[in-house]
Amino acid sequence: MMALEPIAYSHADKDLTGWLARPEGTPRAAVIVFPTIANFNAAVERRARMLAEEGYLAMVADFYGDAADEPEAVRALADDLRADASHYRGRLAAGVATLRGLPEAKGLAMMAIGYCMGGQAALEAARDGQDLLAAVSFHGILSTGKPAEPGAINARLLVCHGDADPLVPRDQVMAFWEEMDRAGADWHFHSYSNVRHGFTDPGSDARGFDAVKYNASADRQSWAAMTSLFDEILT
């Protein structure tokens, strides 16, 4: 099993650590991976390795620069980061810039993906007009403190959503659709019936939280949708 390489970077006087997975041979493209609210963990590390196996140079970004294990402490870090949309987007941009600045990423197309809060982060990076060919959200939060301006989104968007996700109810879904239409974005939205939050993580069922549940079919289909989109863009 490949070991991920720590990559030091910073934003707003906060020291951060990205985790890099390298493919064998020349990378097809570079992918920034935004983690869940829990930040870097085994589930997102696995996704970075899967991307490397598909031929991508992948780096897991760091939201906080601080470690926290208790849910209340993690929530406090997330709330603080997202309290100001410009600050939040600056933190995300720092991760993108770090990956883009690596010598082996020179000249590569750049994509962003994310899970849960990281799905929101991928969409926020796109709303920010960052130079991304694609941004993919897996069971991500769709709300934003700063809706996209018309023409601001350069990336093609793919949102993979569980229709039974209580953290992202249908009014939030419809608001997102309307926002993307106003912005003139190129977006695909895949909604999986009877699927809840956290559907890509086999560890979801052990959390004892009714809102999250693994779904093997939605996991497979959403990953296939992402790889198909990437193949289309890079062909």
C-alpha positions as CSV (number, residue, x, y, z in Angstrom):
1,M,0.0,0.0,0.0
2,M,1.4,3.4,-1.0
3,A,2.2,5.9,1.8
4,L,0.8,9.4,1.3
5,E,3.3,12.1,1.4
6,P,2.8,15.1,3.8
7,I,2.8,18.5,2.0
8,A,3.2,21.6,4.2
9,Y,1.4,24.8,3.3
10,S,-0.3,27.6,5.0
11,H,-3.2,30.1,4.9
12,A,-3.9,33.1,7.1
13,D,-1.0,32.3,9.5
14,K,-2.3,28.8,10.0
15,D,0.1,25.9,9.2
16,L,-1.6,23.2,7.2
17,T,-0.7,19.7,5.9
18,G,-1.9,18.2,2.7
19,W,-1.5,14.5,1.9
20,L,-0.3,13.5,-1.6
21,A,-0.9,10.3,-3.4
22,R,1.2,9.8,-6.5
23,P,0.3,7.6,-9.5
24,E,2.6,5.3,-11.3
25,G,3.9,7.0,-14.4
26,T,2.9,10.4,-15.7
27,P,-0.3,11.8,-14.0
28,R,-3.4,12.3,-16.2
29,A,-4.4,15.3,-14.2
30,A,-4.2,16.7,-10.6
31,V,-7.2,16.3,-8.2
32,I,-7.6,18.2,-4.9
33,V,-9.6,16.2,-2.5
34,F,-11.6,18.1,0.2
35,P,-12.3,15.8,3.2
36,T,-15.4,15.5,5.4
37,I,-15.9,17.8,8.4
38,A,-13.6,15.3,10.3
39,N,-10.7,16.4,8.1
40,F,-8.1,13.9,7.0
41,N,-9.1,10.3,7.9
42,A,-8.9,6.7,6.6
43,A,-12.0,7.1,4.3
44,V,-10.6,10.1,2.5
45,E,-7.1,8.7,2.4
46,R,-8.6,5.6,0.6
47,R,-10.1,7.9,-2.0
48,A,-6.8,9.6,-2.7
49,R,-5.2,6.2,-3.2
50,M,-8.1,5.2,-5.5
51,L,-7.5,8.4,-7.6
52,A,-3.8,7.6,-7.8
53,E,-4.6,4.1,-9.0
54,E,-6.7,5.7,-11.8
55,G,-3.7,7.7,-12.8
56,Y,-4.3,11.0,-11.0
57,L,-2.0,13.1,-8.8
58,A,-4.2,13.6,-5.7
59,M,-3.8,15.7,-2.6
60,V,-6.1,15.7,0.4
61,A,-6.5,19.3,1.6
62,D,-6.4,20.4,5.2
63,F,-9.3,22.4,6.5
64,Y,-8.2,23.4,10.0
65,G,-4.5,22.8,10.7
66,D,-5.6,21.6,14.1
67,A,-6.6,18.1,15.3
68,A,-9.9,17.4,17.0
69,D,-11.6,14.1,17.8
70,E,-14.7,15.1,19.7
71,P,-17.7,16.0,17.5
72,E,-18.3,19.3,19.3
73,A,-14.7,20.4,18.8
74,V,-14.8,19.4,15.2
75,R,-18.0,21.3,14.7
76,A,-16.5,24.4,16.3
77,L,-13.6,24.3,13.9
78,A,-15.9,23.9,10.9
79,D,-18.2,26.7,12.1
80,D,-15.3,29.0,12.6
81,L,-13.8,28.3,9.2
82,R,-17.1,28.8,7.4
83,A,-18.2,31.8,9.3
84,D,-16.8,34.1,6.6
85,A,-17.3,32.9,3.0
86,S,-14.2,34.8,1.7
87,H,-12.0,33.3,4.4
88,Y,-13.4,29.8,3.7
89,R,-12.7,30.2,0.0
90,G,-9.3,31.5,0.7
91,R,-8.5,28.3,2.7
92,L,-9.7,26.2,-0.2
93,A,-7.8,28.2,-2.7
94,A,-4.6,27.7,-0.7
95,G,-4.9,23.9,-1.1
96,V,-5.6,24.2,-4.8
97,A,-2.6,26.5,-5.2
98,T,-0.3,24.2,-3.3
99,L,-1.2,21.2,-5.4
100,R,-0.9,23.2,-8.6
101,G,2.5,24.5,-7.5
102,L,4.1,21.0,-7.1
103,P,6.7,20.3,-9.8
104,E,4.9,17.1,-10.9
105,A,1.6,19.1,-11.3
106,K,3.1,21.5,-13.8
107,G,0.9,21.9,-16.8
108,L,-1.7,19.4,-15.5
109,A,-5.5,20.0,-15.7
110,M,-6.9,20.4,-12.2
111,M,-10.1,18.9,-10.7
112,A,-11.7,19.1,-7.3
113,I,-13.7,16.5,-5.4
114,G,-15.1,16.4,-1.9
115,Y,-17.2,14.5,0.6
116,C,-19.9,16.0,3.0
117,M,-18.4,19.3,4.0
118,G,-15.7,18.6,1.4
119,G,-18.4,18.4,-1.2
120,Q,-19.5,21.8,-0.2
121,A,-15.9,22.9,-0.4
122,A,-15.5,21.6,-4.0
123,L,-18.6,23.6,-5.0
124,E,-17.3,26.7,-3.1
125,A,-14.1,26.5,-5.0
126,A,-16.1,26.4,-8.2
127,R,-18.3,29.3,-7.1
128,D,-15.1,31.2,-6.4
129,G,-14.2,30.9,-10.1
130,Q,-11.1,28.9,-9.4
131,D,-9.3,27.4,-12.5
132,L,-10.8,23.9,-12.3
133,L,-12.0,21.8,-15.1
134,A,-14.4,19.9,-12.9
135,A,-15.7,20.0,-9.3
136,V,-17.5,16.9,-7.9
137,S,-19.5,16.7,-4.7
138,F,-20.3,13.5,-2.9
139,H,-23.2,13.8,-0.4
140,G,-22.1,17.4,0.0
141,I,-23.8,20.4,1.6
142,L,-25.3,22.5,-1.1
143,S,-25.9,25.8,0.7
144,T,-23.5,28.7,0.5
145,G,-22.9,32.0,2.2
146,K,-22.1,33.6,-1.1
147,P,-24.1,32.5,-4.1
148,A,-22.3,32.2,-7.5
149,E,-22.4,35.3,-9.7
150,P,-23.5,34.8,-13.3
151,G,-20.6,33.5,-15.4
152,A,-18.3,33.0,-12.3
153,I,-18.2,29.2,-12.5
154,N,-15.6,27.8,-14.9
155,A,-15.7,24.1,-13.8
156,R,-18.1,21.5,-14.9
157,L,-20.1,20.4,-11.9
158,L,-21.2,16.9,-10.8
159,V,-23.3,16.6,-7.6
160,C,-23.9,13.1,-6.3
161,H,-26.7,13.3,-3.7
162,G,-28.7,11.0,-1.5
163,D,-32.4,11.9,-1.9
164,A,-33.1,10.8,1.7
165,D,-30.2,12.9,3.1
166,P,-31.8,14.9,6.0
167,L,-28.8,17.2,6.1
168,V,-29.5,18.4,2.6
169,P,-33.3,18.6,2.3
170,R,-35.1,19.2,-1.0
171,D,-35.5,22.9,-0.4
172,Q,-31.7,23.2,-0.3
173,V,-31.5,21.1,-3.5
174,M,-33.9,23.3,-5.3
175,A,-32.2,26.4,-4.1
176,F,-28.9,25.0,-5.5
177,W,-30.5,24.2,-8.9
178,E,-31.8,27.7,-9.1
179,E,-28.5,29.2,-8.1
180,M,-26.6,27.2,-10.7
181,D,-29.1,28.2,-13.4
182,R,-28.8,31.8,-12.5
183,A,-25.0,31.4,-12.7
184,G,-25.1,29.8,-16.1
185,A,-23.1,26.8,-14.7
186,D,-22.6,23.5,-16.6
187,W,-24.0,21.1,-14.0
188,H,-25.1,17.5,-13.6
189,F,-27.1,16.3,-10.6
190,H,-27.4,12.6,-9.7
191,S,-29.9,11.9,-7.0
192,Y,-30.2,8.4,-5.5
193,S,-33.5,7.4,-4.0
194,N,-33.7,6.2,-0.3
195,V,-30.0,7.0,0.1
196,R,-28.8,9.0,3.1
197,H,-25.8,11.2,4.0
198,G,-22.3,9.6,4.0
199,F,-23.3,6.9,1.4
200,T,-19.7,6.5,0.1
201,D,-18.2,5.5,3.5
202,P,-18.6,1.9,4.6
203,G,-17.8,3.2,8.1
204,S,-21.0,5.3,8.2
205,D,-23.1,2.4,9.6
206,A,-21.0,2.2,12.7
207,R,-21.5,5.8,13.7
208,G,-24.9,5.3,15.3
209,F,-26.2,8.4,13.6
210,D,-29.5,7.8,11.7
211,A,-28.7,10.5,9.1
212,V,-25.7,8.7,7.7
213,K,-25.7,5.2,6.1
214,Y,-23.5,3.5,3.6
215,N,-25.0,2.5,0.3
216,A,-22.9,0.3,-1.9
217,S,-24.8,0.9,-5.1
218,A,-24.8,4.7,-4.8
219,D,-21.1,4.5,-3.9
220,R,-20.2,2.6,-7.0
221,Q,-22.5,4.6,-9.3
222,S,-21.2,8.0,-8.0
223,W,-17.6,7.0,-8.4
224,A,-18.3,5.7,-11.9
225,A,-20.0,9.0,-12.8
226,M,-17.0,11.0,-11.6
227,T,-14.5,8.8,-13.5
228,S,-16.6,9.0,-16.6
229,L,-16.8,12.8,-16.4
230,F,-13.1,13.0,-16.0
231,D,-12.5,10.8,-18.9
232,E,-14.8,12.9,-21.1
233,I,-13.1,16.1,-20.1
234,L,-9.6,14.8,-20.6
235,T,-10.2,13.0,-23.9
